[in-house]
Amino acid sequence: MIKKPKRIIERTDHSSGLYRAAFDRFIGQSEVSTILDVAAGDSPFAEDMVSHTGKRVIRIDRDYARHEPKGGDWEAGDATALPLEDDSVDVAISAFMMQHLTPDEQRRALAEMLRVVRPYTDGRVGAVGIFPLYKPKKLAELIQKNDLEGKLAITVDYDAFERLPIAERKLEQPTLWIPNWQGASVEEQSRLIAAIVESNALYRRTTLRDIARRAVMAHTGNPTVRLQ
């Protein structure tokens, strides 16, 4: 019997239920019609959203250049240089991506997601959602220290996570929301992004598995190695 080769691509391979639990606060609103999923990977979220709600979900993942996903509305691209115009989507979301980026890459990815989201105004939803947030208390402290309170939201939909299968329920973590607030200056956005990155709240605790993965990455030169 020939064994299937192990997949080495780091993917966002999670259910629509997990995405809804993490992001439904904004994507569930009737005003939202276009959603950007950054580093979408293999998640069936886009297909399910289109079929059940009619909302458009644009998927972007740099790995699509090598592995084309099923369905339409996707493009190969990097989170740090999104191939979209300014103010072109209602909500931009990303799951399990930020923890794999360097601090500089996190800054650029957050700035890019804010760039492509329409302003948050009365009657129009506009926000960036990042899941998961591993150190919400640390981030909240830094936001307060930098006088940036009210510029973001940290949410957990406990009821939604409770409805998930046990294997995914254990992934319950807060979601970081950044409304692309109307009239924000470039300086304000830069300070907010810097505070988020400097808090290290988007990084989980390093495990032996992470250390092994990084060793393989360094040896192979492949930045998307996944150990299975």
C-alpha positions as CSV (number, residue, x, y, z in Angstrom):
1,M,0.0,0.0,0.0
2,I,1.4,3.4,-1.0
3,K,1.2,6.0,1.7
4,K,0.1,9.5,0.9
5,P,2.9,12.0,1.3
6,K,2.7,14.2,4.3
7,R,1.4,17.6,3.6
8,I,4.0,20.3,4.5
9,I,1.9,23.3,3.8
10,E,0.9,25.4,6.8
11,R,-2.8,25.9,6.3
12,T,-5.8,27.4,8.0
13,D,-7.7,24.2,8.1
14,H,-10.7,24.8,10.4
15,S,-14.4,24.5,10.2
16,S,-17.0,27.1,9.3
17,G,-18.4,26.7,12.9
18,L,-15.1,27.8,14.4
19,Y,-14.9,30.8,12.0
20,R,-18.5,31.8,12.9
21,A,-17.7,31.5,16.6
22,A,-14.7,33.7,16.2
23,F,-16.0,36.3,13.8
24,D,-19.8,36.4,13.7
25,R,-19.9,39.6,15.8
26,F,-19.2,41.6,12.6
27,I,-19.6,39.2,9.7
28,G,-23.1,38.3,10.8
29,Q,-24.4,41.8,10.5
30,S,-26.8,42.4,7.6
31,E,-24.8,45.5,6.4
32,V,-21.8,43.2,5.7
33,S,-21.8,41.9,2.1
34,T,-18.1,41.5,1.3
35,I,-15.6,39.6,3.5
36,L,-11.9,39.1,3.0
37,D,-10.3,36.0,4.5
38,V,-6.6,36.4,4.7
39,A,-4.6,33.1,4.7
40,A,-7.8,31.3,4.1
41,G,-6.1,27.9,3.4
42,D,-8.4,24.9,3.2
43,S,-11.2,26.3,5.4
44,P,-14.7,25.6,4.0
45,F,-15.9,28.9,5.5
46,A,-16.1,30.8,2.3
47,E,-18.1,28.2,0.5
48,D,-20.5,27.9,3.4
49,M,-21.0,31.6,3.8
50,V,-21.8,32.0,0.1
51,S,-24.3,29.1,0.0
52,H,-26.1,30.0,3.3
53,T,-26.0,33.8,3.4
54,G,-25.1,35.0,-0.1
55,K,-22.3,37.1,1.2
56,R,-19.2,37.4,-0.9
57,V,-16.0,35.9,0.6
58,I,-12.7,36.7,-1.1
59,R,-9.9,34.3,-0.2
60,I,-6.3,35.2,-0.3
61,D,-3.4,32.9,0.6
62,R,0.2,32.9,-0.7
63,D,0.1,29.1,-1.0
64,Y,-2.6,29.2,-3.7
65,A,0.2,29.9,-6.1
66,R,1.1,26.2,-5.6
67,H,-2.2,24.6,-4.5
68,E,-5.3,26.1,-6.2
69,P,-8.3,25.9,-3.9
70,K,-11.8,24.7,-4.9
71,G,-14.3,27.3,-6.0
72,G,-13.9,30.9,-7.1
73,D,-13.2,34.3,-5.5
74,W,-9.6,33.5,-4.6
75,E,-6.2,35.0,-5.3
76,A,-2.7,34.0,-4.5
77,G,-1.2,36.8,-2.4
78,D,0.7,37.7,0.7
79,A,-0.9,39.2,3.8
80,T,1.8,41.9,3.9
81,A,0.9,43.1,0.4
82,L,-2.8,42.4,-0.3
83,P,-3.7,42.5,-4.0
84,L,-6.9,44.6,-3.3
85,E,-7.8,48.3,-3.6
86,D,-8.3,50.6,-0.7
87,D,-11.7,50.5,1.0
88,S,-12.8,47.5,-1.0
89,V,-14.2,45.1,1.6
90,D,-16.6,45.4,4.6
91,V,-14.7,43.1,6.9
92,A,-11.2,41.5,6.8
93,I,-10.6,38.5,8.9
94,S,-7.7,36.1,9.5
95,A,-7.4,33.0,11.7
96,F,-4.3,31.3,12.9
97,M,-2.0,33.4,10.7
98,M,-0.4,36.1,12.9
99,Q,1.3,33.7,15.2
100,H,3.5,32.5,12.2
101,L,4.6,36.0,11.2
102,T,7.6,38.1,12.5
103,P,6.8,41.3,14.3
104,D,7.5,43.4,11.2
105,E,5.3,41.1,9.1
106,Q,2.5,41.5,11.7
107,R,2.8,45.3,11.4
108,R,2.6,45.2,7.6
109,A,-0.3,42.6,7.6
110,L,-2.4,44.7,10.0
111,A,-1.8,47.9,8.1
112,E,-2.8,46.1,4.8
113,M,-6.0,44.7,6.3
114,L,-6.9,48.2,7.7
115,R,-6.1,49.7,4.3
116,V,-8.6,47.5,2.3
117,V,-11.5,47.7,4.8
118,R,-14.1,50.4,4.3
119,P,-14.4,53.0,7.1
120,Y,-16.6,52.2,10.0
121,T,-19.5,54.7,10.0
122,D,-23.2,54.9,10.9
123,G,-25.0,52.4,8.7
124,R,-21.7,50.8,7.4
125,V,-19.7,48.2,9.2
126,G,-16.0,48.1,8.7
127,A,-13.5,46.1,10.8
128,V,-10.5,43.9,10.9
129,G,-10.8,40.6,12.9
130,I,-7.9,38.6,14.1
131,F,-8.2,35.2,15.8
132,P,-7.0,34.0,18.2
133,L,-5.7,36.6,20.7
134,Y,-3.5,34.7,23.2
135,K,-2.8,37.5,25.7
136,P,-5.8,39.9,25.9
137,K,-4.9,41.3,29.3
138,K,-1.4,42.2,28.2
139,L,-2.7,43.9,25.1
140,A,-5.4,45.8,27.1
141,E,-2.7,47.1,29.5
142,L,-0.6,48.4,26.6
143,I,-3.6,50.0,24.9
144,Q,-4.5,51.8,28.1
145,K,-0.9,52.9,28.6
146,N,-0.8,54.4,25.1
147,D,-4.1,56.2,25.4
148,L,-5.7,54.1,22.7
149,E,-8.8,52.9,24.6
150,G,-11.9,52.5,22.5
151,K,-10.0,51.8,19.3
152,L,-10.4,48.1,19.4
153,A,-12.6,45.3,20.9
154,I,-11.8,42.0,22.4
155,T,-14.6,39.5,22.3
156,V,-15.4,35.8,23.0
157,D,-18.7,34.2,21.9
158,Y,-18.8,31.5,24.6
159,D,-22.2,30.2,23.5
160,A,-21.0,29.7,19.9
161,F,-17.8,27.9,21.0
162,E,-19.9,25.7,23.3
163,R,-21.8,24.4,20.2
164,L,-18.6,23.3,18.5
165,P,-17.3,19.7,18.5
166,I,-15.1,19.0,21.5
167,A,-11.9,19.0,19.3
168,E,-12.5,22.6,18.2
169,R,-14.1,23.8,21.4
170,K,-10.7,23.7,23.1
171,L,-9.6,26.4,20.6
172,E,-11.8,28.9,22.4
173,Q,-9.9,32.2,22.5
174,P,-10.8,35.9,22.2
175,T,-11.0,37.6,18.9
176,L,-9.3,41.0,18.4
177,W,-11.4,43.5,16.4
178,I,-10.0,46.7,15.0
179,P,-12.8,49.0,13.6
180,N,-11.3,51.0,10.8
181,W,-12.7,54.1,12.5
182,Q,-13.7,57.2,10.5
183,G,-11.3,60.0,10.5
184,A,-8.4,58.1,12.0
185,S,-5.0,59.6,11.2
186,V,-2.1,57.6,9.8
187,E,-0.3,58.3,13.1
188,E,-3.1,56.9,15.1
189,Q,-3.2,53.7,13.0
190,S,0.5,53.3,13.3
191,R,0.4,53.7,17.1
192,L,-2.4,51.2,17.5
193,I,-0.6,48.6,15.2
194,A,2.6,49.1,17.1
195,A,0.9,48.6,20.5
196,I,-0.8,45.3,19.2
197,V,2.5,43.9,17.9
198,E,4.6,45.0,20.9
199,S,2.2,43.3,23.3
200,N,3.1,39.9,21.8
201,A,-0.6,39.1,22.3
202,L,-0.8,37.4,18.9
203,Y,1.9,34.8,19.8
204,R,1.0,31.6,21.6
205,R,3.4,29.8,24.0
206,T,6.2,28.1,22.2
207,T,6.1,24.3,22.3
208,L,8.6,21.6,21.5
209,R,6.6,21.0,18.3
210,D,7.1,24.7,17.3
211,I,10.9,24.3,17.9
212,A,11.0,21.2,15.7
213,R,9.0,22.9,13.0
214,R,11.3,25.9,13.0
215,A,14.4,23.6,12.8
216,V,12.9,21.9,9.7
217,M,12.1,25.3,8.2
218,A,15.7,26.5,8.7
219,H,17.1,23.3,7.2
220,T,14.8,23.2,4.1
221,G,14.3,26.9,3.6
222,N,10.6,26.3,3.3
223,P,8.7,29.0,5.3
224,T,5.4,27.0,5.3
225,V,6.5,23.7,6.9
226,R,3.8,21.8,8.9
227,L,4.6,18.8,11.0
228,Q,1.9,16.1,11.1
